[in-house]
Amino acid sequence: MGADAMHAAATPAAPSAAPAASPWPVFWVASIAVFLVSLDSTMLYAAFGALREGFPEASAADMSWVLNAYTVVFAAMLIPSGGLADTHGRKRMFMGGVVLFLAASAACGLAGTESWLIAARVLQAVGAALLTPASLSIVLAAFPASQRAVAVSLWGAVGGLAAAVGPSLGAFVVDVAGWPWAFYLNLPLGALSLWFGAGLLKESVKPDARRRVDGVGMALLIVGVGALALAIVQSESPAWRRGELIVAAAVGAASLAAFVLWARATPHPLVDLGLFRHRTYRYVNLATLSFGIAFAMMFFAFFFYMTGVWHYSLPQAGLAVTPGPLLVMPTAILTGRLAARMGHRPFLVGGSLVYAASGLWFMLVPGAEPAYLSQWLPGLLLSGIGVGMVLPSLSGAAVNRLPAQHYAVGSAVNQATRQIGGVLGVAVTVLLLGQGAASHDAFSPIYAGHVGLALLTAVLCLAVDTRPRTA
């Protein structure tokens, strides 16, 4: 091997031989882990009823932390994890995150008490946050610039597809094998990612021992995002008084303000605020927040409508949602190929309008009596096309102009923004629909918000410019 390397370095033909190694095996290794993370973030919404039956001594408020603890910690840890990947090595953070995620998944399935399960979910979220930004930066480094739009769109589609099919798969697995298998399902695929990743992945950045990790910034960001997310997800919980939630929100806001001030003052901040001076990056993240809220509102309203108005069983509702997510990946692949030549803006704006049209359909067409093929499926197909155009393109546009050393942090900020949007969307949906029996008329505000947020996303994306630069 050493002689071959010396020979390649000495001959002029070496540069032309380098592209022979396909980057796609690296892509699939990184994407398997991200698929599991995205799947896990939504699967338990379908398994929540089975979890409550498995822990009858726990209250609903206690069991809600099985969901909320994961969301809060994942959102809070994403940006610090991006900084760790950039400073200590992306392969190292990715592999360590996968190991922690799998170990925590096994601990979740073996949990005998709700406290054990919640603690394991926190560890699972930390592992997920460690591997997610490292995964995207590994993918970006593996592909030449001309193929990155396609690769990032497909990477985003893998995560979007997993998040969308999570409840339907969760409903099936829990119904057949019981709630522990919602966690054990991660183990074989995660083991494959570890096995192939050990040999295929190369460290795409040299760890910089001279650059210190911004511990103060990390702590401020975790407290800020965590406290705000806590105030949101517990806004309707009887276990928390309104005054306590106001204090939590105030602590979160103050911590984020202190984080900004600290990032301006310290020489090596966790997040370089200069990223937001870039017009495209700034508007992409605003659009990610608005679309994340709309996506969560649509997603959870769907299950409320199917089970509460049309009285579908949970497995039936999970099966009924499947056609929309199945369109996400092929749409994203086509969009990514075209975005490499045209930029992301046409697909972000066009996809947002398609997504708004799906919300309008759901608001005006379905009635109180089940009529899936004529009244629901057309809107579902529109939503799948819209999500396939927008969600992966947001990930691709966010990192399109960033320098290589900021891939992980830049993508982590974007992913955390989407998670925060999801928390807001779920909170709004539960606030509007979670009180009493569901009725057809109760869904009009949800779908009106869906349409409005989709149109806002389209307006924000008008400022995005990722068209290829000509020499």
C-alpha positions as a Python dict, from the first residue, in 0.01 Angstrom:
ca = {
    (1, 'M'): (0, 0, 0),
    (2, 'G'): (287, 239, 84),
    (3, 'A'): (457, 173, -253),
    (4, 'D'): (128, 233, -435),
    (5, 'A'): (80, 562, -256),
    (6, 'M'): (436, 674, -341),
    (7, 'H'): (387, 578, -704),
    (8, 'A'): (54, 767, -721),
    (9, 'A'): (214, 1076, -573),
    (10, 'A'): (499, 1063, -822),
    (11, 'T'): (295, 1026, -1140),
    (12, 'P'): (90, 1294, -1317),
    (13, 'A'): (-205, 1053, -1354),
    (14, 'A'): (-275, 1051, -979),
    (15, 'P'): (-519, 1345, -972),
    (16, 'S'): (-740, 1184, -1239),
    (17, 'A'): (-751, 857, -1044),
    (18, 'A'): (-880, 1015, -721),
    (19, 'P'): (-1243, 1063, -831),
    (20, 'A'): (-1273, 686, -900),
    (21, 'A'): (-1369, 626, -536),
    (22, 'S'): (-1741, 681, -511),
    (23, 'P'): (-1860, 902, -222),
    (24, 'W'): (-2197, 722, -205),
    (25, 'P'): (-2091, 448, 41),
    (26, 'V'): (-1988, 726, 280),
    (27, 'F'): (-2324, 891, 222),
    (28, 'W'): (-2521, 578, 308),
    (29, 'V'): (-2317, 503, 621),
    (30, 'A'): (-2380, 857, 749),
    (31, 'S'): (-2745, 853, 643),
    (32, 'I'): (-2837, 527, 818),
    (33, 'A'): (-2762, 687, 1154),
    (34, 'V'): (-2951, 1004, 1066),
    (35, 'F'): (-3247, 794, 954),
    (36, 'L'): (-3259, 631, 1298),
    (37, 'V'): (-3238, 966, 1477),
    (38, 'S'): (-3521, 1116, 1273),
    (39, 'L'): (-3728, 800, 1306),
    (40, 'D'): (-3689, 801, 1682),
    (41, 'S'): (-3793, 1165, 1711),
    (42, 'T'): (-4148, 1089, 1589),
    (43, 'M'): (-4205, 715, 1634),
    (44, 'L'): (-4297, 742, 2001),
    (45, 'Y'): (-4594, 965, 1933),
    (46, 'A'): (-4765, 655, 1798),
    (47, 'A'): (-4629, 441, 2083),
    (48, 'F'): (-4729, 679, 2363),
    (49, 'G'): (-5050, 492, 2449),
    (50, 'A'): (-4861, 162, 2477),
    (51, 'L'): (-4597, 329, 2695),
    (52, 'R'): (-4864, 452, 2935),
    (53, 'E'): (-5004, 101, 2958),
    (54, 'G'): (-4654, -32, 3024),
    (55, 'F'): (-4608, 208, 3317),
    (56, 'P'): (-4955, 231, 3472),
    (57, 'E'): (-4824, 383, 3796),
    (58, 'A'): (-4691, 691, 3612),
    (59, 'S'): (-4908, 991, 3535),
    (60, 'A'): (-4955, 1128, 3185),
    (61, 'A'): (-4748, 1433, 3284),
    (62, 'D'): (-4462, 1206, 3396),
    (63, 'M'): (-4474, 1001, 3078),
    (64, 'S'): (-4480, 1312, 2860),
    (65, 'W'): (-4114, 1354, 2949),
    (66, 'V'): (-4036, 1039, 2752),
    (67, 'L'): (-4114, 1257, 2449),
    (68, 'N'): (-4025, 1603, 2576),
    (69, 'A'): (-3690, 1519, 2733),
    (70, 'Y'): (-3564, 1388, 2399),
    (71, 'T'): (-3686, 1693, 2204),
    (72, 'V'): (-3551, 1948, 2453),
    (73, 'V'): (-3206, 1790, 2491),
    (74, 'F'): (-3170, 1718, 2119),
    (75, 'A'): (-3251, 2078, 2022),
    (76, 'A'): (-3026, 2220, 2295),
    (77, 'M'): (-2727, 1997, 2213),
    (78, 'L'): (-2724, 2023, 1834),
    (79, 'I'): (-2526, 2347, 1806),
    (80, 'P'): (-2269, 2258, 2076),
    (81, 'S'): (-2225, 1923, 1903),
    (82, 'G'): (-2157, 2098, 1575),
    (83, 'G'): (-1881, 2293, 1746),
    (84, 'L'): (-1736, 1976, 1895),
    (85, 'A'): (-1732, 1808, 1552),
    (86, 'D'): (-1551, 2104, 1398),
    (87, 'T'): (-1288, 2116, 1673),
    (88, 'H'): (-1239, 1751, 1769),
    (89, 'G'): (-1305, 1563, 1447),
    (90, 'R'): (-1623, 1475, 1262),
    (91, 'K'): (-1566, 1101, 1234),
    (92, 'R'): (-1482, 1085, 1604),
    (93, 'M'): (-1803, 1268, 1703),
    (94, 'F'): (-2013, 1069, 1456),
    (95, 'M'): (-1892, 729, 1575),
    (96, 'G'): (-1914, 827, 1941),
    (97, 'G'): (-2266, 960, 1888),
    (98, 'V'): (-2379, 637, 1720),
    (99, 'V'): (-2236, 426, 2004),
    (100, 'L'): (-2412, 639, 2268),
    (101, 'F'): (-2739, 641, 2072),
    (102, 'L'): (-2740, 261, 2040),
    (103, 'A'): (-2647, 200, 2403),
    (104, 'A'): (-2921, 438, 2516),
    (105, 'S'): (-3172, 269, 2282),
    (106, 'A'): (-3099, -66, 2446),
    (107, 'A'): (-3135, 95, 2789),
    (108, 'C'): (-3473, 240, 2685),
    (109, 'G'): (-3603, -101, 2582),
    (110, 'L'): (-3485, -255, 2910),
    (111, 'A'): (-3624, 24, 3128),
    (112, 'G'): (-3825, -97, 3428),
    (113, 'T'): (-3938, 242, 3556),
    (114, 'E'): (-4040, 567, 3393),
    (115, 'S'): (-3741, 745, 3554),
    (116, 'W'): (-3500, 497, 3395),
    (117, 'L'): (-3674, 538, 3059),
    (118, 'I'): (-3659, 920, 3073),
    (119, 'A'): (-3291, 916, 3172),
    (120, 'A'): (-3213, 679, 2884),
    (121, 'R'): (-3402, 907, 2646),
    (122, 'V'): (-3183, 1200, 2756),
    (123, 'L'): (-2871, 998, 2675),
    (124, 'Q'): (-3026, 896, 2344),
    (125, 'A'): (-3083, 1263, 2257),
    (126, 'V'): (-2720, 1347, 2340),
    (127, 'G'): (-2600, 1071, 2109),
    (128, 'A'): (-2838, 1187, 1836),
    (129, 'A'): (-2715, 1545, 1868),
    (130, 'L'): (-2350, 1437, 1851),
    (131, 'L'): (-2390, 1240, 1529),
    (132, 'T'): (-2634, 1458, 1331),
    (133, 'P'): (-2421, 1766, 1242),
    (134, 'A'): (-2112, 1547, 1207),
    (135, 'S'): (-2302, 1331, 959),
    (136, 'L'): (-2388, 1619, 727),
    (137, 'S'): (-2037, 1762, 738),
    (138, 'I'): (-1894, 1418, 653),
    (139, 'V'): (-2129, 1399, 354),
    (140, 'L'): (-2034, 1751, 240),
    (141, 'A'): (-1664, 1672, 261),
    (142, 'A'): (-1704, 1346, 67),
    (143, 'F'): (-1863, 1503, -243),
    (144, 'P'): (-1720, 1749, -494),
    (145, 'A'): (-1889, 2090, -502),
    (146, 'S'): (-2080, 2003, -821),
    (147, 'Q'): (-2259, 1712, -649),
    (148, 'R'): (-2322, 1860, -306),
    (149, 'A'): (-2669, 1997, -384),
    (150, 'V'): (-2786, 1648, -482),
    (151, 'A'): (-2617, 1482, -184),
    (152, 'V'): (-2749, 1730, 73),
    (153, 'S'): (-3100, 1717, -71),
    (154, 'L'): (-3098, 1338, -47),
    (155, 'W'): (-2950, 1355, 305),
    (156, 'G'): (-3233, 1585, 408),
    (157, 'A'): (-3486, 1360, 237),
    (158, 'V'): (-3364, 1059, 437),
    (159, 'G'): (-3428, 1246, 761),
    (160, 'G'): (-3758, 1390, 643),
    (161, 'L'): (-3880, 1050, 524),
    (162, 'A'): (-3784, 887, 855),
    (163, 'A'): (-3960, 1155, 1058),
    (164, 'A'): (-4270, 1124, 843),
    (165, 'V'): (-4296, 743, 854),
    (166, 'G'): (-4205, 723, 1224),
    (167, 'P'): (-4561, 720, 1360),
    (168, 'S'): (-4689, 466, 1106),
    (169, 'L'): (-4392, 233, 1162),
    (170, 'G'): (-4415, 288, 1537),
    (171, 'A'): (-4784, 198, 1539),
    (172, 'F'): (-4713, -126, 1352),
    (173, 'V'): (-4409, -232, 1557),
    (174, 'V'): (-4570, -158, 1893),
    (175, 'D'): (-4892, -334, 1791),
    (176, 'V'): (-4703, -648, 1684),
    (177, 'A'): (-4411, -670, 1927),
    (178, 'G'): (-4468, -425, 2215),
    (179, 'W'): (-4325, -84, 2304),
    (180, 'P'): (-3962, -195, 2378),
    (181, 'W'): (-3920, -278, 2009),
    (182, 'A'): (-3970, 86, 1920),
    (183, 'F'): (-3618, 119, 2067),
    (184, 'Y'): (-3468, -221, 1981),
    (185, 'L'): (-3540, -146, 1615),
    (186, 'N'): (-3245, 96, 1621),
    (187, 'L'): (-2988, -170, 1711),
    (188, 'P'): (-2933, -370, 1388),
    (189, 'L'): (-2927, -68, 1155),
    (190, 'G'): (-2708, 129, 1394),
    (191, 'A'): (-2467, -166, 1419),
    (192, 'L'): (-2436, -166, 1038),
    (193, 'S'): (-2354, 204, 1042),
    (194, 'L'): (-2082, 145, 1302),
    (195, 'W'): (-1935, -158, 1123),
    (196, 'F'): (-1904, 6, 782),
    (197, 'G'): (-1826, 350, 923),
    (198, 'A'): (-1514, 226, 1101),
    (199, 'G'): (-1357, 132, 768),
    (200, 'L'): (-1515, 371, 520),
    (201, 'L'): (-1519, 706, 699),
    (202, 'K'): (-1212, 923, 701),
    (203, 'E'): (-1151, 1214, 932),
    (204, 'S'): (-1254, 1512, 717),
    (205, 'V'): (-1102, 1776, 940),
    (206, 'K'): (-788, 1772, 1150),
    (207, 'P'): (-874, 1833, 1514),
    (208, 'D'): (-730, 2169, 1616),
    (209, 'A'): (-572, 2136, 1960),
    (210, 'R'): (-511, 2510, 1971),
    (211, 'R'): (-880, 2591, 1944),
    (212, 'R'): (-1057, 2557, 2277),
    (213, 'V'): (-1417, 2446, 2310),
    (214, 'D'): (-1633, 2736, 2424),
    (215, 'G'): (-1768, 2583, 2745),
    (216, 'V'): (-1935, 2902, 2863),
    (217, 'G'): (-2114, 2947, 2532),
    (218, 'M'): (-2217, 2581, 2532),
    (219, 'A'): (-2366, 2609, 2883),
    (220, 'L'): (-2552, 2931, 2801),
    (221, 'L'): (-2695, 2782, 2483),
    (222, 'I'): (-2808, 2458, 2649),
    (223, 'V'): (-2976, 2648, 2933),
    (224, 'G'): (-3133, 2898, 2692),
    (225, 'V'): (-3278, 2652, 2441),
    (226, 'G'): (-3365, 2396, 2708),
    (227, 'A'): (-3551, 2642, 2931),
    (228, 'L'): (-3748, 2791, 2641),
    (229, 'A'): (-3838, 2446, 2508),
    (230, 'L'): (-3943, 2342, 2860),
    (231, 'A'): (-4176, 2642, 2885),
    (232, 'I'): (-4327, 2556, 2546),
    (233, 'V'): (-4381, 2183, 2582),
    (234, 'Q'): (-4516, 2214, 2937),
    (235, 'S'): (-4743, 2511, 2865),
    (236, 'E'): (-5058, 2301, 2920),
    (237, 'S'): (-4924, 2062, 3184),
    (238, 'P'): (-5109, 2067, 3518),
    (239, 'A'): (-4781, 1975, 3690),
    (240, 'W'): (-4635, 2320, 3618),
    (241, 'R'): (-4777, 2648, 3746),
    (242, 'R'): (-4794, 2941, 3506),
    (243, 'G'): (-4552, 3143, 3717),
    (244, 'E'): (-4293, 2864, 3701),
    (245, 'L'): (-4323, 2848, 3324),
    (246, 'I'): (-4284, 3226, 3296),
    (247, 'V'): (-3967, 3203, 3504),
    (248, 'A'): (-3836, 2921, 3282),
    (249, 'A'): (-3906, 3126, 2968),
    (250, 'A'): (-3737, 3433, 3120),
    (251, 'V'): (-3431, 3228, 3216),
    (252, 'G'): (-3416, 3090, 2863),
    (253, 'A'): (-3443, 3432, 2700),
    (254, 'A'): (-3183, 3582, 2935),
    (255, 'S'): (-2944, 3292, 2870),
    (256, 'L'): (-2974, 3332, 2492),
    (257, 'A'): (-2915, 3707, 2521),
    (258, 'A'): (-2608, 3637, 2733),
    (259, 'F'): (-2494, 3381, 2474),
    (260, 'V'): (-2505, 3646, 2199),
    (261, 'L'): (-2311, 3894, 2414),
    (262, 'W'): (-2054, 3629, 2505),
    (263, 'A'): (-2014, 3520, 2141),
    (264, 'R'): (-1937, 3880, 2045),
    (265, 'A'): (-1678, 3918, 2318),
    (266, 'T'): (-1488, 3588, 2322),
    (267, 'P'): (-1216, 3522, 2062),
    (268, 'H'): (-1327, 3162, 1995),
    (269, 'P'): (-1709, 3149, 2025),
    (270, 'L'): (-1908, 2831, 1992),
    (271, 'V'): (-2107, 2990, 1708),
    (272, 'D'): (-1946, 3248, 1485),
    (273, 'L'): (-2217, 3514, 1463),
    (274, 'G'): (-2060, 3623, 1137),
    (275, 'L'): (-2249, 3332, 978),
    (276, 'F'): (-2568, 3536, 1009),
    (277, 'R'): (-2424, 3827, 816),
    (278, 'H'): (-2470, 3613, 507),
    (279, 'R'): (-2811, 3704, 367),
    (280, 'T'): (-2894, 3356, 239),
    (281, 'Y'): (-2799, 3183, 564),
    (282, 'R'): (-3000, 3431, 771),
    (283, 'Y'): (-3319, 3395, 566),
    (284, 'V'): (-3286, 3017, 530),
    (285, 'N'): (-3289, 2979, 908),
    (286, 'L'): (-3594, 3205, 943),
    (287, 'A'): (-3767, 2998, 674),
    (288, 'T'): (-3663, 2676, 852),
    (289, 'L'): (-3831, 2798, 1171),
    (290, 'S'): (-4159, 2886, 1000),
    (291, 'F'): (-4167, 2565, 795),
    (292, 'G'): (-4077, 2355, 1098),
    (293, 'I'): (-4379, 2494, 1283),
    (294, 'A'): (-4608, 2431, 984),
    (295, 'F'): (-4475, 2076, 932),
    (296, 'A'): (-4538, 1978, 1294),
    (297, 'M'): (-4886, 2134, 1294),
    (298, 'M'): (-4987, 1940, 983),
    (299, 'F'): (-4827, 1618, 1104),
    (300, 'F'): (-4996, 1599, 1443),
    (301, 'A'): (-5324, 1745, 1322),
    (302, 'F'): (-5338, 1453, 1078),
    (303, 'F'): (-5341, 1197, 1358),
    (304, 'F'): (-5588, 1401, 1563),
    (305, 'Y'): (-5823, 1414, 1262),
    (306, 'M'): (-5787, 1049, 1163),
    (307, 'T'): (-5844, 915, 1515),
    (308, 'G'): (-6071, 1184, 1660),
    (309, 'V'): (-6302, 1279, 1371),
    (310, 'W'): (-6290, 980, 1136),
    (311, 'H'): (-6231, 733, 1424),
    (312, 'Y'): (-5953, 538, 1254),
    (313, 'S'): (-5746, 309, 1476),
    (314, 'L'): (-5385, 417, 1527),
    (315, 'P'): (-5245, 148, 1289),
    (316, 'Q'): (-5504, 253, 1029),
    (317, 'A'): (-5402, 617, 1069),
    (318, 'G'): (-5036, 521, 1038),
    (319, 'L'): (-5104, 334, 715),
    (320, 'A'): (-5318, 620, 582),
    (321, 'V'): (-5031, 872, 616),
    (322, 'T'): (-4783, 658, 419),
    (323, 'P'): (-4846, 783, 59),
    (324, 'G'): (-4734, 1137, 142),
    (325, 'P'): (-4394, 1044, 290),
    (326, 'L'): (-4328, 801, 3),
    (327, 'L'): (-4316, 1101, -231),
    (328, 'V'): (-4056, 1287, -24),
    (329, 'M'): (-3743, 1102, -136),
    (330, 'P'): (-3803, 1088, -515),
    (331, 'T'): (-3907, 1454, -509),
    (332, 'A'): (-3594, 1545, -313),
    (333, 'I'): (-3366, 1355, -553),
    (334, 'L'): (-3511, 1536, -854),
    (335, 'T'): (-3504, 1869, -672),
    (336, 'G'): (-3142, 1821, -567),
    (337, 'R'): (-3029, 1751, -924),
    (338, 'L'): (-3204, 2059, -1057),
    (339, 'A'): (-3088, 2277, -765),
    (340, 'A'): (-2727, 2196, -854),
    (341, 'R'): (-2784, 2385, -1181),
    (342, 'M'): (-3050, 2640, -1088),
    (343, 'G'): (-3002, 2707, -717),
    (344, 'H'): (-3248, 2627, -439),
    (345, 'R'): (-3478, 2931, -454),
    (346, 'P'): (-3724, 2807, -723),
    (347, 'F'): (-3784, 2486, -531),
    (348, 'L'): (-3806, 2650, -190),
    (349, 'V'): (-4060, 2906, -309),
    (350, 'G'): (-4250, 2664, -534),
    (351, 'G'): (-4252, 2388, -273),
    (352, 'S'): (-4380, 2628, -6),
    (353, 'L'): (-4669, 2724, -236),
    (354, 'V'): (-4750, 2357, -300),
    (355, 'Y'): (-4741, 2299, 75),
    (356, 'A'): (-4975, 2596, 129),
    (357, 'A'): (-5212, 2444, -128),
    (358, 'S'): (-5216, 2118, 72),
    (359, 'G'): (-5313, 2309, 386),
    (360, 'L'): (-5590, 2486, 196),
    (361, 'W'): (-5718, 2150, 71),
    (362, 'F'): (-5728, 2006, 425),
    (363, 'M'): (-5907, 2316, 551),
    (364, 'L'): (-6179, 2319, 284),
    (365, 'V'): (-6236, 1966, 152),
    (366, 'P'): (-6247, 1686, 416),
    (367, 'G'): (-6576, 1644, 600),
    (368, 'A'): (-6684, 1472, 918),
    (369, 'E'): (-6745, 1138, 743),
    (370, 'P'): (-6450, 927, 619),
    (371, 'A'): (-6376, 961, 248),
    (372, 'Y'): (-6005, 893, 227),
    (373, 'L'): (-5945, 855, -149),
    (374, 'S'): (-6145, 1158, -260),
    (375, 'Q'): (-6112, 1396, 36),
    (376, 'W'): (-5776, 1323, 200),
    (377, 'L'): (-5535, 1150, -39),
    (378, 'P'): (-5503, 1445, -286),
    (379, 'G'): (-5404, 1684, -6),
    (380, 'L'): (-5164, 1425, 136),
    (381, 'L'): (-4990, 1386, -201),
    (382, 'L'): (-4957, 1764, -231),
    (383, 'S'): (-4802, 1780, 115),
    (384, 'G'): (-4553, 1503, 30),
    (385, 'I'): (-4439, 1686, -285),
    (386, 'G'): (-4414, 2015, -95),
    (387, 'V'): (-4211, 1865, 188),
    (388, 'G'): (-3983, 1686, -60),
    (389, 'M'): (-3911, 2016, -235),
    (390, 'V'): (-3866, 2233, 75),
    (391, 'L'): (-3720, 2038, 366),
    (392, 'P'): (-3407, 1898, 198),
    (393, 'S'): (-3355, 2226, 8),
    (394, 'L'): (-3348, 2418, 335),
    (395, 'S'): (-3064, 2194, 459),
    (396, 'G'): (-2876, 2231, 131),
    (397, 'A'): (-2920, 2609, 103),
    (398, 'A'): (-2813, 2662, 467),
    (399, 'V'): (-2462, 2526, 408),
    (400, 'N'): (-2426, 2612, 39),
    (401, 'R'): (-2200, 2916, 85),
    (402, 'L'): (-2037, 2828, 416),
    (403, 'P'): (-1661, 2766, 438),
    (404, 'A'): (-1561, 2406, 508),
    (405, 'Q'): (-1459, 2474, 869),
    (406, 'H'): (-1814, 2587, 952),
    (407, 'Y'): (-2007, 2298, 792),
    (408, 'A'): (-2092, 2123, 1120),
    (409, 'V'): (-2185, 2432, 1322),
    (410, 'G'): (-2372, 2589, 1030),
    (411, 'S'): (-2578, 2277, 967),
    (412, 'A'): (-2634, 2224, 1340),
    (413, 'V'): (-2782, 2572, 1379),
    (414, 'N'): (-3020, 2497, 1093),
    (415, 'Q'): (-3120, 2158, 1232),
    (416, 'A'): (-3171, 2301, 1582),
    (417, 'T'): (-3390, 2574, 1434),
    (418, 'R'): (-3607, 2307, 1272),
    (419, 'Q'): (-3635, 2119, 1603),
    (420, 'I'): (-3741, 2435, 1787),
    (421, 'G'): (-4000, 2497, 1515),
    (422, 'G'): (-4129, 2143, 1566),
    (423, 'V'): (-4165, 2198, 1941),
    (424, 'L'): (-4364, 2516, 1875),
    (425, 'G'): (-4584, 2343, 1619),
    (426, 'V'): (-4666, 2052, 1849),
    (427, 'A'): (-4739, 2290, 2138),
    (428, 'V'): (-4979, 2496, 1925),
    (429, 'T'): (-5155, 2185, 1793),
    (430, 'V'): (-5201, 2036, 2139),
    (431, 'L'): (-5319, 2373, 2271),
    (432, 'L'): (-5589, 2401, 2001),
    (433, 'L'): (-5691, 2037, 1969),
    (434, 'G'): (-5600, 1869, 2296),
    (435, 'Q'): (-5891, 2004, 2499),
    (436, 'G'): (-6188, 1768, 2489),
    (437, 'A'): (-6326, 1575, 2192),
    (438, 'A'): (-6205, 1665, 1844),
    (439, 'S'): (-6455, 1815, 1599),
    (440, 'H'): (-6431, 1899, 1232),
    (441, 'D'): (-6455, 2276, 1290),
    (442, 'A'): (-6174, 2275, 1547),
    (443, 'F'): (-5920, 2207, 1271),
    (444, 'S'): (-5983, 2526, 1072),
    (445, 'P'): (-5739, 2740, 1281),
    (446, 'I'): (-5472, 2470, 1250),
    (447, 'Y'): (-5492, 2457, 871),
    (448, 'A'): (-5520, 2834, 843),
    (449, 'G'): (-5195, 2855, 1038),
    (450, 'H'): (-5046, 2586, 813),
    (451, 'V'): (-5129, 2794, 503),
    (452, 'G'): (-5006, 3120, 655),
    (453, 'L'): (-4673, 2973, 769),
    (454, 'A'): (-4616, 2806, 432),
    (455, 'L'): (-4674, 3140, 255),
    (456, 'L'): (-4438, 3311, 502),
    (457, 'T'): (-4174, 3046, 418),
    (458, 'A'): (-4215, 3125, 47),
    (459, 'V'): (-4167, 3499, 110),
    (460, 'L'): (-3856, 3442, 323),
    (461, 'C'): (-3705, 3213, 59),
    (462, 'L'): (-3723, 3486, -205),
    (463, 'A'): (-3403, 3621, -45),
    (464, 'V'): (-3215, 3290, -90),
    (465, 'D'): (-2949, 3287, -360),
    (466, 'T'): (-2751, 2967, -413),
    (467, 'R'): (-2721, 2976, -790),
    (468, 'P'): (-2392, 2827, -912),
    (469, 'R'): (-2124, 3090, -960),
    (470, 'T'): (-1969, 3095, -1304),
    (471, 'A'): (-1598, 3144, -1348),
}
